[in-house]
Amino acid sequence: MTDAPKPPLTLLLAAPRGFCAGVDRAIKIVEMALEKWGAPVYVRHEIVHNAYVVDGLRAKGAVFVEELDECPPDRPVIFSAHGVPKSVPAAAAAREMVFVDATCPLVSKVHIEAARHHENGLQMVMIGHAGHPETVGTMGQLPPGEVLLVETVEGVDALAPRDPGRLAFITQTTLSVDDTAEIVAALQRRFPAIVGPHKEDICYATTNRQEAVKAMAPRIDALLVVGAPNSSNSKRLVEVGAREGCRYAQLVQRAADIDWRALEGAASVGITAGASAPEVLIDEVVDAFRARYDVAVEEIVTARETVEFKVPRVLREPA
């Protein structure tokens, strides 16, 4: 008796996919802090939104907490890649804590931009998702009331700025490029004098991953995005796939989450990963397909990423 032949399937792998420079830097910061100061090292909020990554760092001695007051004053604390309100490092300094800021430099760029507009007397409008750590951190750079949040095109009509002629806008770095463009257009229609960023706030990695999904969408029957349910950029990739015509677009954290019944009859499946998902999880998903199908793998390359961000000097100095 011989095994039945596996059905053929084409897997299209998006490139770029997975880790971006900001995520890579944040993880290195935790690992270097553990090497320098030993365990435990405390991390305020998940360093990046991926359970596999967080669990791996926890096993090495990182302790993840949600608020600074959960950290003892005599151990180092790291602020996550998403950024924190100004009040957090101020509180750490007041407690004389050793702290390291792992905020992605592209998020820090938005913080600096907001501060500059505030100094020029402009009230900010932030395009972002309420409650997301990056949004909370960015809005927390300025005094209460100085940043108005808008999440949708419809939300633009509800904005009540103190002076419609003195506004600027910034955006969360992990949003859908297309959705954000629609909101920006609505803002510009309602507030013609609104000032935009010198350079697009949505980060290069978010944009590149969305463009790769758009490129593969016409050729696939289904899209799997490897990422966490609390990862904004991963969820946006699912939305982009659906918008571009994928009849089935789904977020999975691990291979075990794949709904094989939903993929029945598919001749080609696209795979990508959010910016906080490691390549090992993508390999796991590909291996799961190989176990069930006669797989042909093709990579869809739409950009090459060479960006690297340095870790803070304090971690490069001897203990």
N, C-alpha and C positions, 0 to 999 in steps of 0.2 A: 504494500500500500504506500503510495507516494502522497506527499503533501500537495494540496491544491495550489495551483499557481496564484501568486499574489496579483491583484489588479494593478495596472499601471497608474502612476500618478506623477504629475510634474509639481515640484515644489519650487516656488520662486522666492528667493531670499532677498529682502530689501537691503540695500547698502547706500547710505549709512543706516545702522540700527544699533540699539543697545547703548552702552555707556557713552556719555559725552565727557568733555574735559572737566566740567564743573563737578560732576559726580565722581569721576576718577580722583580728582584732587581732594574732595571731601573724605572719601574712604581712606586715601593715603594719610590724611591728617589724623584720623582716629588711630590708624595703625602706627604711625610715627609717635603719636602721643603715648601710646601704650609702651612702645620701645623706650621712650625717653623717661617716663615717670612711673612705669609699671602699672599694674592693675590695682584697684579699679580706676578707670577714667570715665567720667560722667559725660553724657551727651544729651543736650536739651532737644527733645523731639527726635524722631527717627532721622538719622544723618541723611539718608535718602529714602524715598518711598519704595522699598523693596524688602519683603520679609526675609528672603534668602540672605541678602547682604547683611541686614540687621542681625539676624540670628548668628551669622558667621562672626561678626564683630563681638557680639555678646559672648560667644564661646571663648573669645580671646581676652575678655575682661572688661569690655565696655558695658556701662550701665545706662540704659535709656530711661529718661524721665521726661515729664511734660513741662514742669516748672522749675525754676532755679531754686526755689526754697526746698526742693527735694534733694538738693546736692549738699554734701558736707562742705564746709568752707576750706578744709585742708586738702581737698583733692581737685585736680584740674577738671574743668568743664569745657566742652566744645559746643559751639552753636551750629545748628544744622545748615546744610547747603541752601535751604530756602530763605535764610535771613531771619532776623529777629527785630522787634521794635527797639528803638534807642534805649528804652527804659531797662532792657535786660542787661547789656554790658555795663550800664551805669550802676545797676544793683550789684552786679558781680564785683565791680571795682570798689563799691562801698563796703562789701564784705571782705575785701582784700583777697579775692580768689584769683587763682591762675586760670585764665580763660583764653581759648583760641577760637577765632571766628572762621568757620568753614563756609561762610556765605559764598555762593558762586560769584565770581567777579562780574558776570553779566547782570546778576541781580543787584550787586553793589552799584553798578553803573546807573541803574534805575533810581536807586536811593539818592545818589549824588545829583542826578537830574532833578528829582523832586525837591531836594534842598535848594538847588540853584533857582528854580522857579519861585519857590517860597520866598527866598531872599529878594527876588524882584517884585514881590507883592502879588503874585498870581496864586489863585486857589487851584488845587489840583483836582482833576477827574481821573480816577483809576479804573481802567477796564480790567476786571478780574473776577474771581469767584469768591464770594463771601465765605469767610472761615478758613480758606486755604492758608497754610502757614506763610507762603510767600506774600500773599495779599495782606495778611495781618502784619507781617514784618515791614512791608513797604509803607502801609498806611501809618504805622507806628513811628516812622521817621519824622513826622511832623505833628504839631499840636492837634488836639481833637478839633474836628470841624474843618480842618484845612485840606482834607482829602475826601472827595465824594466818590462813592463806589457805584459803578454801573456794570451790570452783568449781561444785559441784552439790548437790542435795538429799541425795544419797547421801553426799557428803563431810562433811555435818554430823555423822554418826555417828562419824566417824573423828577428830574434833577432841578434843584432850587438853589443855584449859586448866589452868593451875595452880590456879585457884579458879573453879569453875563459877558461883559467885554474884557474881563481880566481872568482868563482861564488858560490852563495848559493841561494836556493829558499825558498819561503814562499807561503802560500795560503790564500785566503779569507776563512773565517770559515764556510760559508754557501753553499759551492759548492756541486755538485754531487760527491760522493765518486768515482764512476766508471769513470766519465769524467776526474776527477783530476788525477786518477791513470794513465790514458792513456797519459795525458800531461807530468806527471812526467817521465814516461818511455821514452817519446820522448826527454825530456831534458837530461836524463841520457845517451841516445844513442848519442846525439850530443855533450854533454859536460860531458864526463866520470868523470871528477874531481868535478862536482858540489856537493855542500854540502847541505844535507837536514836537516829538523828540527829534534831535539832529539825525539820529540813526534809529532804525526800527528797534523797538524794545524786545520783540519776540526773538528769542535767541536763535543763533545759527543752527543749533542741533535740532531744535523743535521744527524749524522750517525745513531743514534737510530731510528729516524723517517723514514729514508730511508729503514732501515732494516725491519721495521714493514710493510711498503708497499710491499716490496719484499715477505714477508712471506704470506701476504693475497692475492697477485696478482693471484696465480693459482686458487683461489676459487671464484673470483668475475667477474661479467660481466661488471662492470663499477666502476670507482673510482672518488670520489669527495674529493677535497682538500679544506678545509676552510682556506682562507688566502687572503692577499691583492695582487693586481697585481704588486706592487713594492717590494714585499717580495721575496728576492732571494731564501731562503730556501723553501718557499711554491711552487714556480715555479719549483724548482728541484724535489719536490715530484711528481708533475704532470708528469715530464719527466721520472722519475723512473718508475711510474706506466705504462706509455705507452711502455717503453722499456721492461718491464716485461710481456707484453702481454695483458694488459687491452685494450679492443676494444674501450673503451670510458674513457678518463681521463680528468677531467675538474677542473679548479680553480673557486671557488665561494666565494664571500665575505659574503653573507647572504643567507638565505633560499630563498629569493625572486629571487635570481640569478639562481636557479636550472632550467635546461631545461628538463621539464618532458617528452616532446616528445622524446628526445634523449634516455631516460631511458625505453621507452616502450619495453616490452618483457624481461626485465632483471629479473632474479630470485634472484640475490644476488648483493649487492652494498657495496663497501668499503668506509669508511669515515675516513679521518684523518685531521689533521690541522697543519699548519705551526707553528713555535716556537713563533710567536707573536700573535696568535689567541686565545682569551679566550674561556674557556669551555662553556660559555653561548651561544656562536654562534654555537657550535657543537650541544648543546641541541636543539637549534632552528631548525637546519637542521633535526635532528632526529624526532622532533615533526611534522615537515612538511611531513615527510615520513609516520608517524603514521596516519596522517589525510587522506592519500590516499591509504595506504596499510595495510594489516594485518601483522604487523612487528614482526619478531623474531630477537632479538639483541644478538650478540655474540662478545665478546672482544677478540682480538688477541694480546696477551701479549708477546713481545719479549725481553723486558728489564724492569728493575725497576730503576727509577731515584731518587736519594736521595741527589743530589748536592744542596747546598745552598751557596750563596755568601753574605757576609756582606755588609751593606751600608757604605759609607764613615763616618769616625769618626765625621766630622763636623755636621752631621745630628743627631748624637747620643748625642751630647753635648747640655746642656741647652742654650737657646737663650741669 
